[in-house]
C-alpha cells in the first residue's frame, strides 16, 4: 500500500538473512535509545510547561460510533463547532435523527446511518456507502459501548458476547474499514474510547473490564504497528475516563473518594486530546498516579483501594454472596445454588436495564 509520498508501507525492512548483531552494535543501539528517550522526556517537559500545539480539525470527516446520544452526540457537536463534517452511527434511528437535526441547526454537515457495529457485514457495507456518498473518513471515534453490570455468574452468555462484540471486536471492523484510506493519504486519527476499567478490575464489571483492557491493548498495539509501517501522519489516542454521568451506563454508580465525571467536561477533554495528538488521556488526570503505582504496592493495597473507591458499580443488580450453604442473593437462595445454569438462555431479567443510543449503552 502506498502513502501520499509514494513510498510503500511495509514491514519488510529488516533483512532476515543479516548476520548476528555484534556487541559493539548493541551498545551503540542502547546509547542511541537512551539519547532518544532523553529527547522525548525533554520534549514532554517543554509541552507541560508551555503547552502543546493543537491541530486544525476544519474540513476533516469524522465518524462517531454511538453518536445518537450521550457522549457520542457531545463529541459530534464539538467536532461540528471546529469545522469537521460528521457521520454518526448508532442502533437507534430516533437518536440518529436527533443528532443530525441538532448538528444541522448549527450549520454543520451531518449524516447518520443505522449500523450495528457488532455486525461486520453492516460495518463494511456502511463504510462503502459513506465513501461513495461523502468521502474518506479521517477521524474515527470508536465510542459505542455496552455494559451488563452483573456478577460474572449472573451474566448470561449472550451479554458477555455482546460486551466483547461491541466494546472491542467492533473496533477491528471499523478500523479495517477506514484505515486503508488513511494509509493511502498518510493522514488520519483513530480514537478509542476505553475506560479506567481498562486498567483496573471492578466487581460486577468482569466482562466490561476485560473488554476495556482489550481496547487499551488494541490502541497501543495498533499505534506501534503504524509506527513500524512508517505511517507518520496517522495518530491513535486512547481515552480512559472514570465513571461518566448521564451516559446511561453508570448513572447510579456508588463511587467514593473520586466524583463521577460530567459528560461535557469529558467530551471537551477528548477533543483537546485529539487536537494535541495525545497518545492517551486519563480522566481525571490525577488518577495517572494511581495507575503508576499499581504494580508497586502489594495486591492487598490495590484491592482495598478499589473496593473502597467503587463499593458498587451497578447497585440496581444485586451481587451474589458466597455462604457456607451456597450462593445467596439478598438473603434468598441464588438460582445457581439450586439448579445448573442455562447460560444459553437468551431471556433477560426485568432488572436488566435496556437503554439505546447513549454513546455508552446498557443492553
C-alpha positions as CSV (number, residue, x, y, z in Angstrom):
1,X,0.0,0.0,0.0
2,X,1.3,3.4,-1.0
3,X,1.5,6.5,1.2
4,X,0.9,10.0,-0.1
5,X,4.6,10.4,-0.6
6,X,4.7,7.4,-3.0
7,X,6.6,5.2,-0.5
8,X,5.5,1.7,0.2
9,X,4.2,0.9,3.7
10,X,5.9,-2.3,4.6
11,X,7.2,-4.4,7.5
12,X,9.9,-5.9,5.3
13,X,12.6,-3.5,6.4
14,X,14.8,-6.0,8.2
15,X,16.9,-8.4,6.3
16,X,16.2,-11.9,7.8
17,X,19.5,-13.1,6.5
18,X,21.6,-10.5,8.1
19,X,24.4,-11.6,10.5
20,X,24.1,-11.7,14.2
21,X,24.3,-8.2,15.8
22,X,27.7,-7.5,17.3
23,X,28.2,-6.4,20.9
24,X,29.5,-3.1,19.6
25,X,26.4,-2.5,17.6
26,X,24.2,-3.5,20.6
27,X,26.0,-1.0,22.8
28,X,25.6,1.7,20.2
29,X,21.9,0.9,19.8
30,X,21.3,1.2,23.6
31,X,23.1,4.5,23.7
32,X,21.0,5.8,20.9
33,X,17.9,4.6,22.6
34,X,18.8,6.4,25.8
35,X,19.6,9.6,24.0
36,X,16.4,9.5,22.0
37,X,14.4,8.8,25.2
38,X,16.1,11.8,26.9
39,X,14.9,13.9,24.0
40,X,11.4,12.7,24.4
41,X,11.5,13.5,28.1
42,X,12.7,17.0,27.5
43,X,10.0,17.5,24.9
44,X,7.3,16.2,27.3
45,X,8.6,18.7,30.0
46,X,8.5,21.5,27.4
47,X,4.9,20.7,26.4
48,X,3.9,20.5,30.1
49,X,5.4,24.0,30.8
50,X,4.4,25.8,27.6
51,X,1.5,23.7,26.2
52,X,1.2,21.5,23.2
53,X,0.2,22.9,19.8
54,X,-3.3,22.0,18.5
55,X,-4.0,20.7,15.0
56,X,-6.9,22.1,13.0
57,X,-9.8,19.8,12.5
58,X,-11.6,22.0,10.0
59,X,-12.6,20.1,6.9
60,X,-12.0,16.7,8.4
61,X,-14.6,13.9,8.0
62,X,-15.3,12.4,11.4
63,X,-17.2,9.2,12.2
64,X,-18.6,8.7,15.7
65,X,-20.0,5.4,16.7
66,X,-22.7,5.5,19.3
67,X,-23.4,9.1,18.1
68,X,-27.1,9.0,18.7
69,X,-27.0,10.3,22.2
70,X,-24.8,10.8,25.3
71,X,-21.0,11.2,24.9
72,X,-21.2,10.4,21.2
73,X,-23.6,13.3,20.5
74,X,-21.5,15.7,22.6
75,X,-18.4,14.7,20.5
76,X,-20.4,15.3,17.3
77,X,-21.4,18.8,18.4
78,X,-17.8,19.8,19.3
79,X,-16.4,18.4,16.1
80,X,-19.0,20.5,14.2
81,X,-18.0,23.7,16.0
82,X,-14.4,23.0,14.9
83,X,-15.5,22.8,11.3
84,X,-15.4,19.0,10.8
85,X,-18.0,17.1,8.8
86,X,-19.7,14.5,11.0
87,X,-21.0,11.0,10.4
88,X,-22.9,9.2,13.2
89,X,-23.5,5.5,13.6
90,X,-25.9,4.1,16.1
91,X,-28.6,1.4,16.5
92,X,-31.3,3.9,17.4
93,X,-32.8,5.7,14.4
94,X,-34.6,8.3,16.6
95,X,-31.3,9.2,18.3
96,X,-29.5,9.4,15.0
97,X,-32.2,11.7,13.6
98,X,-32.0,14.0,16.7
99,X,-28.2,14.3,16.5
100,X,-28.4,15.1,12.8
101,X,-31.0,17.7,13.4
102,X,-29.0,19.4,16.2
103,X,-25.8,19.5,14.1
104,X,-27.6,20.8,11.0
105,X,-29.3,23.5,13.1
106,X,-25.8,24.7,14.0
107,X,-25.0,25.0,10.3
108,X,-22.8,21.9,10.3
109,X,-22.7,18.8,8.0
110,X,-24.0,15.6,9.5
111,X,-25.3,12.3,8.1
112,X,-26.5,9.4,10.2
113,X,-26.6,5.7,9.5
114,X,-28.2,2.9,11.5
115,X,-25.5,0.4,12.0
116,X,-24.9,-2.4,14.5
117,X,-21.2,-2.2,14.8
118,X,-21.0,-5.8,16.2
119,X,-22.1,-7.0,12.7
120,X,-19.0,-6.7,10.4
121,X,-21.1,-7.0,7.3
122,X,-23.1,-3.9,8.3
123,X,-19.9,-2.1,9.2
124,X,-18.2,-2.8,5.8
125,X,-21.3,-2.1,3.8
126,X,-22.0,1.2,5.5
127,X,-18.3,2.2,5.2
128,X,-18.5,1.6,1.4
129,X,-21.7,3.7,1.3
130,X,-20.0,6.6,3.2
131,X,-17.1,6.5,0.7
132,X,-19.5,6.8,-2.2
133,X,-21.8,9.4,-0.7
134,X,-19.4,11.6,1.4
135,X,-15.8,10.6,1.1
136,X,-13.0,9.1,3.1
137,X,-13.2,9.2,6.9
138,X,-10.1,10.8,8.5
139,X,-11.2,10.9,12.2
140,X,-12.6,7.6,13.6
141,X,-14.1,7.7,17.1
142,X,-14.8,4.2,18.4
143,X,-17.1,5.4,21.1
144,X,-20.1,3.0,21.3
145,X,-20.1,0.6,24.2
146,X,-22.3,-1.6,26.4
147,X,-22.2,-2.9,29.9
148,X,-24.2,-5.7,31.6
149,X,-23.2,-4.7,35.2
150,X,-23.7,-8.1,36.8
151,X,-21.7,-10.5,38.7
152,X,-20.0,-13.0,36.4
153,X,-22.1,-16.0,37.3
154,X,-25.3,-13.8,36.9
155,X,-24.3,-12.7,33.4
156,X,-25.9,-14.6,30.5
157,X,-23.5,-15.8,27.8
158,X,-25.1,-13.6,25.2
159,X,-24.5,-10.5,27.2
160,X,-20.8,-11.4,27.7
161,X,-20.5,-11.9,24.0
162,X,-22.3,-8.6,23.3
163,X,-19.9,-6.8,25.6
164,X,-16.9,-8.0,23.6
165,X,-18.5,-7.7,20.2
166,X,-19.4,-4.0,20.8
167,X,-16.6,-2.9,23.2
168,X,-13.6,-4.3,21.3
169,X,-14.3,-6.7,18.4
170,X,-16.2,-3.9,16.5
171,X,-13.0,-1.7,16.7
172,X,-11.3,-4.2,14.4
173,X,-14.1,-3.9,11.9
174,X,-14.3,-0.1,11.9
175,X,-10.5,0.2,11.8
176,X,-10.1,-2.2,8.9
177,X,-12.9,-0.4,7.1
178,X,-11.3,3.1,7.3
179,X,-7.6,2.7,7.9
180,X,-6.6,1.8,4.3
181,X,-7.8,5.2,3.0
182,X,-5.9,6.9,5.9
183,X,-2.7,5.0,4.9
184,X,-3.1,6.0,1.3
185,X,-3.0,9.6,2.3
186,X,-0.9,9.1,5.4
187,X,-3.4,11.2,7.2
188,X,-5.9,10.2,9.9
189,X,-6.7,9.7,13.6
190,X,-8.2,6.7,15.4
191,X,-9.7,7.4,18.8
192,X,-10.5,4.6,21.2
193,X,-13.0,5.4,24.0
194,X,-11.9,2.9,26.6
195,X,-12.1,3.4,30.4
196,X,-10.2,3.4,33.6
197,X,-11.8,0.0,33.9
198,X,-9.3,-0.9,31.1
199,X,-6.5,-0.6,33.7
200,X,-8.1,-1.9,36.9
201,X,-10.6,-4.6,37.8
202,X,-14.0,-3.7,39.4
203,X,-16.5,-6.1,40.9
204,X,-19.6,-6.8,38.8
205,X,-17.8,-5.5,35.7
206,X,-15.8,-8.6,34.8
207,X,-16.9,-8.7,31.2
208,X,-16.8,-4.9,30.8
209,X,-13.3,-4.5,32.4
210,X,-12.0,-7.4,30.2
211,X,-13.3,-5.8,27.0
212,X,-11.8,-2.4,28.0
213,X,-8.5,-3.9,28.9
214,X,-8.5,-5.3,25.3
215,X,-9.4,-1.9,23.9
216,X,-6.4,-0.3,25.7
217,X,-4.2,-3.0,24.2
218,X,-5.8,-2.6,20.8
219,X,-4.8,1.1,20.7
220,X,-1.2,0.5,21.9
221,X,-0.5,-2.4,19.5
222,X,-2.1,-0.5,16.6
223,X,0.0,2.6,17.3
224,X,3.2,0.6,17.4
225,X,2.2,-1.3,14.2
226,X,1.6,2.0,12.4
227,X,5.0,3.3,13.6
228,X,6.7,0.2,12.3
229,X,4.9,0.8,8.9
230,X,6.2,4.3,8.8
231,X,2.8,5.9,8.9
232,X,3.9,9.2,10.4
233,X,0.6,11.0,9.6
234,X,-1.8,8.7,11.4
235,X,-2.3,9.0,15.1
236,X,-4.1,7.0,17.7
237,X,-5.5,8.1,21.0
238,X,-7.0,6.0,23.8
239,X,-9.4,7.7,26.2
240,X,-9.6,6.3,29.8
241,X,-12.2,8.2,31.8
242,X,-13.6,7.4,35.2
243,X,-17.3,6.8,35.5
244,X,-19.2,9.4,33.4
245,X,-22.6,10.9,34.4
246,X,-25.6,10.9,32.1
247,X,-24.4,8.4,29.6
248,X,-26.9,5.7,30.6
249,X,-24.3,3.3,31.8
250,X,-23.2,4.2,35.4
251,X,-25.7,6.9,36.4
252,X,-26.3,5.2,39.8
253,X,-22.7,4.0,40.4
254,X,-21.7,4.0,44.1
255,X,-18.4,5.9,43.9
256,X,-16.4,7.2,46.9
257,X,-13.4,9.5,47.1
258,X,-13.4,10.3,43.3
259,X,-16.5,12.1,42.0
260,X,-18.2,10.9,38.8
261,X,-17.4,13.0,35.7
262,X,-19.5,15.5,33.9
263,X,-20.0,14.2,30.3
264,X,-19.5,17.7,28.8
265,X,-16.1,18.0,30.5
266,X,-15.1,14.6,29.3
267,X,-16.1,15.5,25.7
268,X,-14.0,18.7,25.9
269,X,-11.0,16.8,27.1
270,X,-11.4,14.1,24.4
271,X,-11.4,16.7,21.6
272,X,-8.4,18.5,23.2
273,X,-6.5,15.2,23.3
274,X,-7.2,14.6,19.6
275,X,-6.2,18.1,18.7
276,X,-2.9,17.7,20.5
277,X,-2.3,14.2,19.1
278,X,-2.1,12.8,22.7
279,X,-1.3,9.1,22.9
280,X,-3.7,8.6,25.8
281,X,-5.9,10.7,28.1
282,X,-6.6,9.6,31.7
283,X,-9.6,11.5,33.0
284,X,-9.3,12.9,35.7
285,X,-5.5,13.3,35.1
286,X,-4.5,12.9,38.8
287,X,-5.5,9.2,38.6
288,X,-2.4,8.6,36.5
289,X,-0.6,8.4,39.8
290,X,-2.8,5.5,40.9
291,X,-2.0,3.6,37.7
292,X,1.7,4.4,38.0
293,X,1.9,2.8,41.4
294,X,-0.5,-0.1,40.8
295,X,2.3,-2.6,40.2
296,X,4.5,-1.4,43.1
297,X,2.2,-2.0,46.0
298,X,1.0,-5.4,47.3
299,X,-2.3,-6.8,45.9
300,X,-4.0,-6.2,49.2
301,X,-3.4,-2.4,48.9
302,X,-4.8,-2.3,45.3
303,X,-7.8,-4.5,46.2
304,X,-8.6,-2.5,49.3
305,X,-8.4,0.8,47.4
306,X,-10.5,-0.4,44.5
307,X,-13.2,-1.9,46.8
308,X,-13.4,1.3,48.7
309,X,-13.3,3.5,45.7
310,X,-16.2,1.7,44.0
311,X,-18.2,-0.2,46.6
312,X,-20.9,-1.0,43.9
313,X,-20.6,-0.1,40.2
314,X,-24.2,-1.1,39.4
315,X,-26.5,-1.0,42.5
316,X,-29.6,-2.0,40.5
317,X,-28.1,-5.5,40.2
318,X,-27.6,-7.3,43.5
319,X,-24.4,-9.3,43.7
320,X,-24.4,-12.9,44.8
321,X,-22.9,-13.6,48.2
322,X,-21.0,-16.8,48.9
323,X,-22.1,-18.6,52.1
324,X,-21.2,-21.9,53.6
325,X,-24.5,-23.3,52.3
326,X,-24.2,-22.0,48.8
327,X,-24.7,-18.8,46.8
328,X,-27.3,-16.3,48.0
329,X,-28.7,-13.0,46.8
330,X,-30.4,-10.5,49.1
331,X,-31.0,-13.2,51.7
332,X,-32.6,-15.7,49.3
333,X,-31.1,-18.7,47.7
334,X,-29.4,-17.9,44.4
335,X,-30.6,-19.9,41.4
336,X,-27.1,-21.1,40.7
337,X,-27.1,-22.8,44.0
338,X,-30.2,-24.9,43.2
339,X,-30.1,-25.7,39.5
340,X,-27.5,-25.9,36.8
341,X,-27.4,-22.7,34.9
342,X,-28.6,-22.5,31.3
343,X,-26.1,-19.9,30.0
344,X,-27.5,-20.1,26.5
345,X,-30.9,-18.9,27.7
346,X,-31.4,-15.5,26.0
347,X,-34.2,-14.3,28.3
348,X,-33.1,-11.3,30.3
349,X,-34.2,-10.3,33.8
350,X,-36.5,-7.3,34.3
351,X,-33.7,-5.9,36.3
352,X,-31.5,-5.6,33.2
353,X,-31.8,-2.0,32.1
354,X,-32.2,-1.6,28.4
355,X,-31.1,1.8,27.0
356,X,-30.5,2.6,23.4
357,X,-28.3,5.3,21.8
358,X,-26.5,6.6,24.8
359,X,-22.9,6.5,23.4
360,X,-22.0,4.0,26.1
361,X,-25.1,1.9,26.2
362,X,-26.6,-0.6,28.7
363,X,-28.1,-3.6,27.0
